[in-house]
C-alpha cells in the first residue's frame, strides 16, 4: 500500500470508487444519455455520408457502401472481445465483481457486431466475389468468433453459482483470445479470398479521403453505441445482483 | 505466495499454454490453411490430380474469349511466373475482368487445362472514386495529370 495516496493514485482511486456498485450505478446513469446522443448523431452523419455523399468505387460501384457498416462492425467484434479479455483477467486475479459484469454483459453486444460483420460480408460477397460464403481463413476465423461469443453467453447462463460462473467464463474468454490475432493476420499469413487490410497497414491507407471519413465516423459511432449499451446492461445486471442490498431497496422504493 | 499472485501465475500459464498449442497447430496445418494454389504450384506438380482444387491468379490481359452462342468462356490465369488456361461455363462475378485477381474452383483435365465449376473474383484493398482511378491510369501511361472534373477520355 502506498503511504501517500493523495497524488499519484488519482486514477487508482477513481477505479476503486468505480468498482463500488452504488457509485458505478450513479456514474453510469449520468453518462448514458450523453454517450447515447453522441452515438446517434455520429451514426446519422456517417450513414448520410456513406450512403449519399461519398462517390461510388471505381470497380465495385455502389456496392462499396456496404463497407461503411461491414468494416466498423468487424473492428467492433474484435475490440469488444479484447475489452472482455482485460475484464476477464481483472475479474479472475483481483476478483472485482464489476469486471465480471462488464465481461459478461459485453458478450451479446460483441456477438451482434460479429453477426452484422458476417451478414454484411455475405451481402457484399455475392455480387462482388460471386459467393455468399467461402471457407477461407478470414471468414472461418470470424465465424469461430461468433461461436465463441455464443459459448461464453451459454456458459454464463448455464452455471447457477455466480462465483463459479465468473471463473468459468473468465477462463473461456482468456482461452478464446488466441483467435483475435488469427482473425487480424489471417489475410497476411495465408492466401485468402478476403482482401488484405486497407486502413491498418503501416504505410498510407489505400483509400481516398472522401471515402475514408464516413468509415471513421461510423467506427466512432459504433464505439459510443457499445459503451452506451454496455453501461445500460451493466446497470441492470448490477441491480439484479444487488437486489438484497440497502441501496437498491432505497432506489426502488 | 499470496493467493492473488497464485492466480496471476495461473492466468499466465493457461494463456501461454493455449498460445503455444495454437502456434503449433497453425504451423502443422501450414499449407492446408491456404485458400488456393498458384499456377506455379500446378506446373511444379504440387497439386493433387483428379481432385477439385482452387487456383488463384491474375487474368491475363487480352486472353478472355467468350463463346458467341452460350455462357462459355476461356481465359488464361497467371501468377506472373507461370500461366494456366481455364475454361468455364456460367455467369462471371461483377469484378471479373482482365488484370483482376480471381479464384477458379475445378479440376485439372488431361491436357493440363482447368475446367472450372465456379469462378470467384478477389477484390484488392484499394478503394477510390472512378475519377481518381482514371487520373492514376493517365499518369501511369505517361500522360499529363488530367483536370479532375473534365471527363475527356481518349
Contacts between the chains, C-beta under 8 A, distances in Angstrom:
chain1	res1	chain2	res2	distance
A	55	B	129	3.4
A	55	B	130	7.2
A	55	B	131	7.5
A	56	B	129	7.0
A	56	B	130	7.1
A	57	B	127	5.6
A	57	B	128	7.0
A	57	B	129	7.1
A	57	B	130	7.9
A	58	B	128	5.6
A	58	B	129	6.5
A	58	B	130	4.4
A	58	B	132	7.1
A	58	B	133	3.6
A	58	B	134	7.9
A	59	B	95	6.1
A	59	B	123	7.4
A	59	B	133	7.9
A	60	B	94	7.6
A	60	B	95	7.2
A	60	B	123	7.2
A	61	B	94	7.8
A	63	B	94	7.7
A	64	B	127	6.4
A	67	B	127	7.4
A	89	B	11	6.1
A	92	B	7	6.2
A	92	B	10	7.9
A	92	B	11	5.8
A	93	B	4	6.2
A	93	B	7	4.7
A	93	B	8	5.4
A	93	B	11	6.1
A	94	B	4	7.0
A	127	B	93	7.2
A	127	B	94	5.4
A	128	B	93	6.5
A	128	B	94	6.1
A	128	B	95	5.3
A	128	B	121	6.3
A	128	B	123	5.8
A	129	B	93	5.9
A	129	B	95	7.4
A	129	B	120	4.7
A	129	B	121	5.5
A	129	B	122	7.3
A	129	B	123	7.3
A	130	B	91	7.9
A	130	B	92	7.3
A	130	B	93	3.3
A	130	B	96	7.8
A	130	B	118	7.1
A	130	B	119	6.4
A	130	B	120	4.9
A	130	B	121	6.1
A	131	B	118	7.3
A	131	B	120	5.6
A	134	B	35	7.1
A	134	B	120	6.8
A	135	B	35	7.8
A	136	B	35	4.0
A	137	B	33	5.4
A	137	B	35	6.8
A	171	B	14	6.7
A	174	B	11	6.5
A	174	B	14	6.5
A	174	B	15	5.9
A	174	B	18	7.8
A	175	B	14	6.8
A	175	B	18	5.2
A	177	B	15	7.9
A	178	B	18	5.6
A	178	B	19	5.8
A	178	B	22	4.5
A	182	B	22	7.5
A	182	B	26	7.4
A	189	B	26	8.0
A	189	B	33	7.4
A	190	B	33	4.6
A	190	B	34	5.3
A	190	B	35	6.8
A	191	B	34	4.5
A	191	B	35	4.9
A	191	B	36	5.3
A	191	B	56	6.2
A	192	B	35	5.1
A	193	B	35	5.7
A	193	B	36	7.7
A	193	B	103	5.8
A	193	B	120	6.0
A	193	B	122	5.6
A	195	B	122	7.0
A	195	B	123	4.9
A	195	B	124	5.8
A	195	B	125	4.7
A	196	B	124	7.8
A	196	B	125	4.7
A	197	B	125	6.5
A	198	B	125	4.4
A	198	B	126	7.5
A	198	B	127	6.5
A	201	B	125	7.8
A	206	B	125	5.2
A	206	B	126	4.4
A	206	B	127	6.8
A	207	B	126	7.3
A	207	B	127	4.1
A	207	B	128	7.1
A	208	B	127	7.1
A	208	B	128	4.9
A	208	B	129	6.5
A	208	B	132	5.7
A	210	B	129	6.9
A	211	B	127	5.4
A	211	B	128	7.1
A	211	B	129	6.9
